[in-house]
Amino acid sequence: MRIIGGKYRGRVLTGFKGWDIRPTSDRVKESLFNILAPEISGANVLDLFCGSGSVGLEAISRGADLVVFNDASKDSLAVLKKNLALIGANAPVYNLDFRAFLERIDITFDIIYIDPPYKSGSGEEALRLIASRRLLNTGGVAVLESDKPFAGEISELVRYDERKYGIAYLTFFSPD
């Protein structure tokens, strides 16, 4: 796992030991940032279910103004904090259940990356909370990573693209 582009390109990140955690692959991350490239510089980014933080760290490397990290796992956040220290970055880090975080946060975002544990169903619930609280700025994008195509509808969000990379699907939403 590494940072693919920007200021910290090539930095190898601390990862998780074992197979219990599924970090976003470099291939998926590279494709994601190729798609989002024009949106990153100066953006407010949320890395929800951040794990090791590789997506948010990539956004920092590529010039995002603010990256906010959240994960319910203290173990994940310990890895994230090592990775933030590795690049000398400071960023807000929250250790909350995604529901509590989305209910509490008073910042709006240009990009929200949602990568819950596969098969948890939490991604759709997170999208509904994001839409109802209007946490996504006009012209912003929410990206859901999952192991299957997105089949639902989210009021106030428009699904405008979906791509498959191996076992991962990236589904893109914009405000209605």
Salt bridges, closest charged atoms under 4 A:
ASP26 OD2 - ARG2 NE 3.48
ASP26 OD1 - LYS29 NZ 3.86
GLU58 OE2 - ARG62 NE 2.77
ASP97 OD1 - ARG99 NH1 2.90
ASP115 OD1 - ARG22 NH2 2.85
GLU124 OE2 - ARG128 NH2 2.42
GLU125 OE2 - ARG99 NE 2.72
GLU145 OE2 - ARG22 NH1 3.03
ASP147 OD2 - LYS119 NZ 2.64
GLU156 OE1 - ARG134 NH1 2.85
ASP161 OD2 - ARG163 NE 2.80
